[in-house]
């Protein structure tokens, strides 16, 4: 009987490992696809002098790539820290994790729309990109709440301080990015047609991450 129980536990560990490996693969694919569409612009043979207008879309694309790479990479690191506390899974966790990965894998799509916004003054790609970031943060918080509070039996015993820190960081991320999405949307509709809107939006979202890290540092357990 104990042999059958041990075999069942081994199978569960293997299945959980597959869940984690699948998630890692999605992250890796998303990070790779982010850079594929970035190419040098075609420069006319007779072009002399001011090259900035030609390179402006590429610069914006690369900036969107760099920010996206940092955010997706940071999301992978937080996902890794969260899942190391798991000892088993259920269908509820699988469903929530798939929704989370959906927002990760569409980053190449939403990031690619940024340069189009700059050229055409069309705000929808920027809203999609910001909502993409917000979706990732909200889904990560939902997974944290599910593992640590809704179904605490899914996680390993102990390490209470570490679990609390992961949960608080995830909560602050979700709340701040949700607030920033609403604020940026309101600002845009109050001041439509502002060419600096994109730069302000990306800069604001970048500094949010640094601020969250600062205010949650006090909850970080000592090694």
Secondary structure, 3 states (H helix, E strand, C coil): CHHHHHHHHHHHHHHHHHHHHHHHHHHHHHHHHHHHCCCCCCCCCCCCCCCHHHHHHHHHHHHHHHHHHHHHHHHHHHHHHHHCCECCCCHHHHHHHHHHHHHHHCHHHHHHCHHHHHHHCCCHHHHHHHHHHHHHHHHHHHHHHHHHHHCHHHECCCCHHHHHHHHHHHHHHHHHHHHHHHHHHHHHHHCCCCCCHHHHHHHHHHHHHHHHHHHHHHHCCCC
